[in-house]
Amino acid sequence: VISINLFFPCISSKAEISRAYDYKILANEEIGLSIKTIERLISEGDKSFLKGNYSLARKNFDKARDMSQLLLGFYNDLTSSFNGIDARIPREMDHKSRNVLSLLTKANLRLVSLFRKTNRTELAVPLLVEVVRISSPLNPDGQEAYKLLFELGFVNTPYLGVQ
């Protein structure tokens, strides 16, 4: 049908898209690759956690983490590709990356709570270390993560803030 349009442009094609939004299929929150999808996964995980369905909660939090890491990689690649060419695109990718890092931190902390609730605290350590790394000890989430590492006995030196 599309090739017909090359020879007979007056005949409409089935491949035509009527609205500009239809082009932005990945902006739809029902479909994968988006910040909205990560938010939805965390929300679904929270609901499952509150209902005591820890296995479903973990699946949702794990999916949120995986999606976050995937998007961060894509945003980083686009930033690198457009550095020095069009400053608007790296700025947009940096903004999106900050939002995704915040959601990754949230998913990690939710998993930490789940692991503590199910007496699997050893699984919480790598997540807490990642939270400190990505959010910084100056950030409240990073401080909370380090505090939990201290409470769990993984570190012995309490963080007292900037001296």
Rosetta constraint file for C-alpha pairs under 8 A:
AtomPair CA 1 CA 5 HARMONIC 7.06 0.50
AtomPair CA 1 CA 13 HARMONIC 6.00 0.50
AtomPair CA 1 CA 14 HARMONIC 6.80 0.50
AtomPair CA 1 CA 15 HARMONIC 7.80 0.50
AtomPair CA 2 CA 6 HARMONIC 7.21 0.50
AtomPair CA 2 CA 13 HARMONIC 5.95 0.50
AtomPair CA 2 CA 14 HARMONIC 7.58 0.50
AtomPair CA 2 CA 15 HARMONIC 6.81 0.50
AtomPair CA 3 CA 7 HARMONIC 7.16 0.50
AtomPair CA 4 CA 8 HARMONIC 5.77 0.50
AtomPair CA 4 CA 9 HARMONIC 7.53 0.50
AtomPair CA 4 CA 11 HARMONIC 7.63 0.50
AtomPair CA 4 CA 13 HARMONIC 7.94 0.50
AtomPair CA 5 CA 9 HARMONIC 4.51 0.50
AtomPair CA 5 CA 10 HARMONIC 7.29 0.50
AtomPair CA 5 CA 11 HARMONIC 6.30 0.50
AtomPair CA 5 CA 12 HARMONIC 7.10 0.50
AtomPair CA 5 CA 13 HARMONIC 6.71 0.50
AtomPair CA 12 CA 16 HARMONIC 7.53 0.50
AtomPair CA 17 CA 22 HARMONIC 6.60 0.50
AtomPair CA 17 CA 23 HARMONIC 7.47 0.50
AtomPair CA 18 CA 22 HARMONIC 7.49 0.50
AtomPair CA 19 CA 23 HARMONIC 7.58 0.50
AtomPair CA 20 CA 24 HARMONIC 7.37 0.50
AtomPair CA 21 CA 25 HARMONIC 7.29 0.50
AtomPair CA 24 CA 28 HARMONIC 7.39 0.50
AtomPair CA 25 CA 31 HARMONIC 7.72 0.50
AtomPair CA 26 CA 31 HARMONIC 6.23 0.50
AtomPair CA 26 CA 32 HARMONIC 6.91 0.50
AtomPair CA 26 CA 33 HARMONIC 6.09 0.50
AtomPair CA 26 CA 34 HARMONIC 6.65 0.50
AtomPair CA 27 CA 31 HARMONIC 7.81 0.50
AtomPair CA 27 CA 33 HARMONIC 7.92 0.50
AtomPair CA 27 CA 34 HARMONIC 6.41 0.50
AtomPair CA 28 CA 34 HARMONIC 7.80 0.50
AtomPair CA 29 CA 34 HARMONIC 6.68 0.50
AtomPair CA 29 CA 36 HARMONIC 5.25 0.50
AtomPair CA 29 CA 37 HARMONIC 5.49 0.50
AtomPair CA 30 CA 37 HARMONIC 6.96 0.50
AtomPair CA 31 CA 37 HARMONIC 7.16 0.50
AtomPair CA 32 CA 37 HARMONIC 6.07 0.50
AtomPair CA 33 CA 37 HARMONIC 6.96 0.50
AtomPair CA 33 CA 67 HARMONIC 7.14 0.50
AtomPair CA 33 CA 71 HARMONIC 7.01 0.50
AtomPair CA 34 CA 38 HARMONIC 6.81 0.50
AtomPair CA 34 CA 71 HARMONIC 7.66 0.50
AtomPair CA 35 CA 39 HARMONIC 6.34 0.50
AtomPair CA 35 CA 68 HARMONIC 7.96 0.50
AtomPair CA 35 CA 99 HARMONIC 7.72 0.50
AtomPair CA 35 CA 100 HARMONIC 6.63 0.50
AtomPair CA 36 CA 40 HARMONIC 6.10 0.50
AtomPair CA 37 CA 41 HARMONIC 6.15 0.50
AtomPair CA 37 CA 64 HARMONIC 7.86 0.50
AtomPair CA 38 CA 42 HARMONIC 6.27 0.50
AtomPair CA 38 CA 63 HARMONIC 7.94 0.50
AtomPair CA 38 CA 64 HARMONIC 4.95 0.50
AtomPair CA 38 CA 65 HARMONIC 7.96 0.50
AtomPair CA 38 CA 67 HARMONIC 6.61 0.50
AtomPair CA 38 CA 68 HARMONIC 6.90 0.50
AtomPair CA 38 CA 103 HARMONIC 7.15 0.50
AtomPair CA 39 CA 43 HARMONIC 6.18 0.50
AtomPair CA 39 CA 64 HARMONIC 7.69 0.50
AtomPair CA 39 CA 103 HARMONIC 7.16 0.50
AtomPair CA 40 CA 44 HARMONIC 6.09 0.50
AtomPair CA 41 CA 45 HARMONIC 6.04 0.50
AtomPair CA 41 CA 60 HARMONIC 5.24 0.50
AtomPair CA 41 CA 61 HARMONIC 6.57 0.50
AtomPair CA 41 CA 63 HARMONIC 7.03 0.50
AtomPair CA 41 CA 64 HARMONIC 5.63 0.50
AtomPair CA 42 CA 46 HARMONIC 6.13 0.50
AtomPair CA 42 CA 60 HARMONIC 6.40 0.50
AtomPair CA 42 CA 61 HARMONIC 5.78 0.50
AtomPair CA 42 CA 64 HARMONIC 6.32 0.50
AtomPair CA 42 CA 106 HARMONIC 8.00 0.50
AtomPair CA 42 CA 107 HARMONIC 6.37 0.50
AtomPair CA 43 CA 47 HARMONIC 6.36 0.50
AtomPair CA 44 CA 48 HARMONIC 6.25 0.50
AtomPair CA 44 CA 57 HARMONIC 7.23 0.50
AtomPair CA 44 CA 60 HARMONIC 6.65 0.50
AtomPair CA 45 CA 49 HARMONIC 6.02 0.50
AtomPair CA 45 CA 56 HARMONIC 6.91 0.50
AtomPair CA 45 CA 57 HARMONIC 4.07 0.50
AtomPair CA 45 CA 58 HARMONIC 6.84 0.50
AtomPair CA 45 CA 59 HARMONIC 7.61 0.50
AtomPair CA 45 CA 60 HARMONIC 4.99 0.50
AtomPair CA 45 CA 61 HARMONIC 5.83 0.50
AtomPair CA 46 CA 50 HARMONIC 6.20 0.50
AtomPair CA 46 CA 57 HARMONIC 6.63 0.50
AtomPair CA 46 CA 110 HARMONIC 7.86 0.50
AtomPair CA 47 CA 51 HARMONIC 6.33 0.50
AtomPair CA 47 CA 57 HARMONIC 7.60 0.50
AtomPair CA 48 CA 52 HARMONIC 6.26 0.50
AtomPair CA 48 CA 53 HARMONIC 5.04 0.50
AtomPair CA 48 CA 54 HARMONIC 6.58 0.50
AtomPair CA 48 CA 56 HARMONIC 6.19 0.50
AtomPair CA 48 CA 57 HARMONIC 4.96 0.50
AtomPair CA 49 CA 53 HARMONIC 5.58 0.50
AtomPair CA 49 CA 54 HARMONIC 5.45 0.50
AtomPair CA 49 CA 56 HARMONIC 7.87 0.50
AtomPair CA 49 CA 57 HARMONIC 5.29 0.50
AtomPair CA 49 CA 114 HARMONIC 7.55 0.50
AtomPair CA 53 CA 57 HARMONIC 6.25 0.50
AtomPair CA 54 CA 58 HARMONIC 5.96 0.50
AtomPair CA 54 CA 114 HARMONIC 7.03 0.50
AtomPair CA 55 CA 59 HARMONIC 6.29 0.50
AtomPair CA 56 CA 60 HARMONIC 6.29 0.50
AtomPair CA 57 CA 61 HARMONIC 6.17 0.50
AtomPair CA 58 CA 62 HARMONIC 5.87 0.50
AtomPair CA 58 CA 111 HARMONIC 6.70 0.50
AtomPair CA 58 CA 114 HARMONIC 7.49 0.50
AtomPair CA 59 CA 63 HARMONIC 6.05 0.50
AtomPair CA 60 CA 64 HARMONIC 6.13 0.50
AtomPair CA 61 CA 65 HARMONIC 6.22 0.50
AtomPair CA 61 CA 107 HARMONIC 5.48 0.50
AtomPair CA 61 CA 108 HARMONIC 7.59 0.50
AtomPair CA 61 CA 110 HARMONIC 7.20 0.50
AtomPair CA 61 CA 111 HARMONIC 6.51 0.50
AtomPair CA 62 CA 66 HARMONIC 6.15 0.50
AtomPair CA 62 CA 107 HARMONIC 7.66 0.50
AtomPair CA 62 CA 111 HARMONIC 8.00 0.50
AtomPair CA 63 CA 67 HARMONIC 6.00 0.50
AtomPair CA 64 CA 68 HARMONIC 6.02 0.50
AtomPair CA 64 CA 104 HARMONIC 7.23 0.50
AtomPair CA 64 CA 107 HARMONIC 6.47 0.50
AtomPair CA 65 CA 69 HARMONIC 6.19 0.50
AtomPair CA 65 CA 104 HARMONIC 5.66 0.50
AtomPair CA 65 CA 107 HARMONIC 6.21 0.50
AtomPair CA 65 CA 108 HARMONIC 7.29 0.50
AtomPair CA 66 CA 70 HARMONIC 6.14 0.50
AtomPair CA 67 CA 71 HARMONIC 6.10 0.50
AtomPair CA 68 CA 72 HARMONIC 6.06 0.50
AtomPair CA 68 CA 100 HARMONIC 5.81 0.50
AtomPair CA 68 CA 101 HARMONIC 7.30 0.50
AtomPair CA 68 CA 103 HARMONIC 7.29 0.50
AtomPair CA 68 CA 104 HARMONIC 5.86 0.50
AtomPair CA 69 CA 73 HARMONIC 6.25 0.50
AtomPair CA 69 CA 104 HARMONIC 7.76 0.50
AtomPair CA 70 CA 74 HARMONIC 6.41 0.50
AtomPair CA 71 CA 75 HARMONIC 6.00 0.50
AtomPair CA 71 CA 97 HARMONIC 7.82 0.50
AtomPair CA 71 CA 100 HARMONIC 7.55 0.50
AtomPair CA 72 CA 76 HARMONIC 5.98 0.50
AtomPair CA 72 CA 97 HARMONIC 5.83 0.50
AtomPair CA 72 CA 100 HARMONIC 6.95 0.50
AtomPair CA 72 CA 101 HARMONIC 7.82 0.50
AtomPair CA 73 CA 77 HARMONIC 6.15 0.50
AtomPair CA 74 CA 78 HARMONIC 6.25 0.50
AtomPair CA 75 CA 79 HARMONIC 6.10 0.50
AtomPair CA 75 CA 93 HARMONIC 5.23 0.50
AtomPair CA 75 CA 94 HARMONIC 7.41 0.50
AtomPair CA 75 CA 96 HARMONIC 7.51 0.50
AtomPair CA 75 CA 97 HARMONIC 6.53 0.50
AtomPair CA 76 CA 80 HARMONIC 6.18 0.50
AtomPair CA 76 CA 93 HARMONIC 7.16 0.50
AtomPair CA 76 CA 94 HARMONIC 7.92 0.50
AtomPair CA 76 CA 97 HARMONIC 7.88 0.50
AtomPair CA 77 CA 81 HARMONIC 6.12 0.50
AtomPair CA 78 CA 82 HARMONIC 6.18 0.50
AtomPair CA 78 CA 89 HARMONIC 7.69 0.50
AtomPair CA 78 CA 90 HARMONIC 7.06 0.50
AtomPair CA 78 CA 93 HARMONIC 7.17 0.50
AtomPair CA 79 CA 83 HARMONIC 5.98 0.50
AtomPair CA 79 CA 89 HARMONIC 6.75 0.50
AtomPair CA 79 CA 90 HARMONIC 4.37 0.50
AtomPair CA 79 CA 91 HARMONIC 7.91 0.50
AtomPair CA 79 CA 93 HARMONIC 6.10 0.50
AtomPair CA 79 CA 94 HARMONIC 7.44 0.50
AtomPair CA 80 CA 90 HARMONIC 7.57 0.50
AtomPair CA 82 CA 86 HARMONIC 5.75 0.50
AtomPair CA 82 CA 87 HARMONIC 7.14 0.50
AtomPair CA 82 CA 89 HARMONIC 6.58 0.50
AtomPair CA 82 CA 90 HARMONIC 6.38 0.50
AtomPair CA 83 CA 87 HARMONIC 6.46 0.50
AtomPair CA 83 CA 90 HARMONIC 6.42 0.50
AtomPair CA 86 CA 90 HARMONIC 7.52 0.50
AtomPair CA 87 CA 91 HARMONIC 6.32 0.50
AtomPair CA 88 CA 92 HARMONIC 6.23 0.50
AtomPair CA 89 CA 93 HARMONIC 6.15 0.50
AtomPair CA 90 CA 94 HARMONIC 5.93 0.50
AtomPair CA 91 CA 95 HARMONIC 6.20 0.50
AtomPair CA 92 CA 96 HARMONIC 6.21 0.50
AtomPair CA 93 CA 97 HARMONIC 5.92 0.50
AtomPair CA 94 CA 98 HARMONIC 6.22 0.50
AtomPair CA 95 CA 99 HARMONIC 6.53 0.50
AtomPair CA 96 CA 100 HARMONIC 6.21 0.50
AtomPair CA 97 CA 101 HARMONIC 5.99 0.50
AtomPair CA 98 CA 102 HARMONIC 6.25 0.50
AtomPair CA 99 CA 103 HARMONIC 6.43 0.50
AtomPair CA 100 CA 104 HARMONIC 6.03 0.50
AtomPair CA 101 CA 105 HARMONIC 6.11 0.50
AtomPair CA 101 CA 134 HARMONIC 7.03 0.50
AtomPair CA 101 CA 135 HARMONIC 7.68 0.50
AtomPair CA 102 CA 106 HARMONIC 6.27 0.50
AtomPair CA 102 CA 135 HARMONIC 7.77 0.50
AtomPair CA 103 CA 107 HARMONIC 6.11 0.50
AtomPair CA 104 CA 108 HARMONIC 6.08 0.50
AtomPair CA 105 CA 109 HARMONIC 6.16 0.50
AtomPair CA 105 CA 131 HARMONIC 5.58 0.50
AtomPair CA 105 CA 134 HARMONIC 7.68 0.50
AtomPair CA 105 CA 135 HARMONIC 7.38 0.50
AtomPair CA 105 CA 141 HARMONIC 7.53 0.50
AtomPair CA 106 CA 110 HARMONIC 6.17 0.50
AtomPair CA 107 CA 111 HARMONIC 6.23 0.50
AtomPair CA 108 CA 112 HARMONIC 6.19 0.50
AtomPair CA 108 CA 127 HARMONIC 5.59 0.50
AtomPair CA 108 CA 128 HARMONIC 7.24 0.50
AtomPair CA 108 CA 131 HARMONIC 7.07 0.50
AtomPair CA 109 CA 113 HARMONIC 6.31 0.50
AtomPair CA 109 CA 127 HARMONIC 7.43 0.50
AtomPair CA 109 CA 128 HARMONIC 7.32 0.50
AtomPair CA 109 CA 131 HARMONIC 7.84 0.50
AtomPair CA 109 CA 145 HARMONIC 7.80 0.50
AtomPair CA 110 CA 114 HARMONIC 6.30 0.50
AtomPair CA 111 CA 115 HARMONIC 6.05 0.50
AtomPair CA 111 CA 124 HARMONIC 7.26 0.50
AtomPair CA 111 CA 127 HARMONIC 7.91 0.50
AtomPair CA 112 CA 116 HARMONIC 6.12 0.50
AtomPair CA 112 CA 121 HARMONIC 7.48 0.50
AtomPair CA 112 CA 123 HARMONIC 7.68 0.50
AtomPair CA 112 CA 124 HARMONIC 4.87 0.50
AtomPair CA 112 CA 127 HARMONIC 6.97 0.50
AtomPair CA 112 CA 128 HARMONIC 7.40 0.50
AtomPair CA 113 CA 117 HARMONIC 6.06 0.50
AtomPair CA 114 CA 118 HARMONIC 6.22 0.50
AtomPair CA 115 CA 119 HARMONIC 6.02 0.50
AtomPair CA 115 CA 120 HARMONIC 4.81 0.50
AtomPair CA 115 CA 121 HARMONIC 5.42 0.50
AtomPair CA 115 CA 123 HARMONIC 6.58 0.50
AtomPair CA 115 CA 124 HARMONIC 6.20 0.50
AtomPair CA 116 CA 120 HARMONIC 5.85 0.50
AtomPair CA 116 CA 121 HARMONIC 5.09 0.50
AtomPair CA 116 CA 124 HARMONIC 7.46 0.50
AtomPair CA 120 CA 124 HARMONIC 7.39 0.50
AtomPair CA 121 CA 125 HARMONIC 7.09 0.50
AtomPair CA 121 CA 152 HARMONIC 7.77 0.50
AtomPair CA 123 CA 127 HARMONIC 7.51 0.50
AtomPair CA 124 CA 128 HARMONIC 6.14 0.50
AtomPair CA 125 CA 129 HARMONIC 6.19 0.50
AtomPair CA 125 CA 149 HARMONIC 6.81 0.50
AtomPair CA 125 CA 154 HARMONIC 7.56 0.50
AtomPair CA 126 CA 130 HARMONIC 6.14 0.50
AtomPair CA 127 CA 131 HARMONIC 6.24 0.50
AtomPair CA 128 CA 132 HARMONIC 6.35 0.50
AtomPair CA 128 CA 145 HARMONIC 5.09 0.50
AtomPair CA 128 CA 146 HARMONIC 6.95 0.50
AtomPair CA 128 CA 148 HARMONIC 7.60 0.50
AtomPair CA 128 CA 149 HARMONIC 6.84 0.50
AtomPair CA 129 CA 133 HARMONIC 6.21 0.50
AtomPair CA 129 CA 145 HARMONIC 7.25 0.50
AtomPair CA 129 CA 146 HARMONIC 7.50 0.50
AtomPair CA 129 CA 149 HARMONIC 7.95 0.50
AtomPair CA 130 CA 134 HARMONIC 6.05 0.50
AtomPair CA 131 CA 135 HARMONIC 5.72 0.50
AtomPair CA 131 CA 136 HARMONIC 7.56 0.50
AtomPair CA 131 CA 141 HARMONIC 7.11 0.50
AtomPair CA 131 CA 142 HARMONIC 5.72 0.50
AtomPair CA 131 CA 145 HARMONIC 6.32 0.50
AtomPair CA 132 CA 136 HARMONIC 5.10 0.50
AtomPair CA 132 CA 137 HARMONIC 5.76 0.50
AtomPair CA 132 CA 141 HARMONIC 7.50 0.50
AtomPair CA 132 CA 142 HARMONIC 4.29 0.50
AtomPair CA 132 CA 143 HARMONIC 7.18 0.50
AtomPair CA 132 CA 145 HARMONIC 6.13 0.50
AtomPair CA 132 CA 146 HARMONIC 6.52 0.50
AtomPair CA 133 CA 137 HARMONIC 7.80 0.50
AtomPair CA 133 CA 142 HARMONIC 7.56 0.50
AtomPair CA 134 CA 142 HARMONIC 7.94 0.50
AtomPair CA 135 CA 139 HARMONIC 5.98 0.50
AtomPair CA 135 CA 141 HARMONIC 6.64 0.50
AtomPair CA 135 CA 142 HARMONIC 5.37 0.50
AtomPair CA 136 CA 142 HARMONIC 5.23 0.50
AtomPair CA 136 CA 143 HARMONIC 7.77 0.50
AtomPair CA 137 CA 141 HARMONIC 7.81 0.50
AtomPair CA 137 CA 142 HARMONIC 4.56 0.50
AtomPair CA 137 CA 143 HARMONIC 5.04 0.50
AtomPair CA 137 CA 146 HARMONIC 7.43 0.50
AtomPair CA 138 CA 142 HARMONIC 6.69 0.50
AtomPair CA 138 CA 143 HARMONIC 6.67 0.50
AtomPair CA 138 CA 161 HARMONIC 7.51 0.50
AtomPair CA 138 CA 162 HARMONIC 7.88 0.50
AtomPair CA 139 CA 143 HARMONIC 6.20 0.50
AtomPair CA 140 CA 144 HARMONIC 6.06 0.50
AtomPair CA 141 CA 145 HARMONIC 6.12 0.50
AtomPair CA 142 CA 146 HARMONIC 6.20 0.50
AtomPair CA 143 CA 147 HARMONIC 6.07 0.50
AtomPair CA 143 CA 159 HARMONIC 7.65 0.50
AtomPair CA 144 CA 148 HARMONIC 6.24 0.50
AtomPair CA 145 CA 149 HARMONIC 6.30 0.50
AtomPair CA 146 CA 150 HARMONIC 6.22 0.50
AtomPair CA 146 CA 159 HARMONIC 7.33 0.50
AtomPair CA 147 CA 151 HARMONIC 6.18 0.50
AtomPair CA 147 CA 158 HARMONIC 7.16 0.50
AtomPair CA 147 CA 159 HARMONIC 7.29 0.50
AtomPair CA 148 CA 152 HARMONIC 6.02 0.50
AtomPair CA 149 CA 153 HARMONIC 6.27 0.50
AtomPair CA 149 CA 154 HARMONIC 5.28 0.50
AtomPair CA 149 CA 155 HARMONIC 5.96 0.50
AtomPair CA 150 CA 154 HARMONIC 5.89 0.50
AtomPair CA 150 CA 155 HARMONIC 4.96 0.50
AtomPair CA 150 CA 156 HARMONIC 6.03 0.50
AtomPair CA 150 CA 157 HARMONIC 7.15 0.50
AtomPair CA 150 CA 158 HARMONIC 6.38 0.50
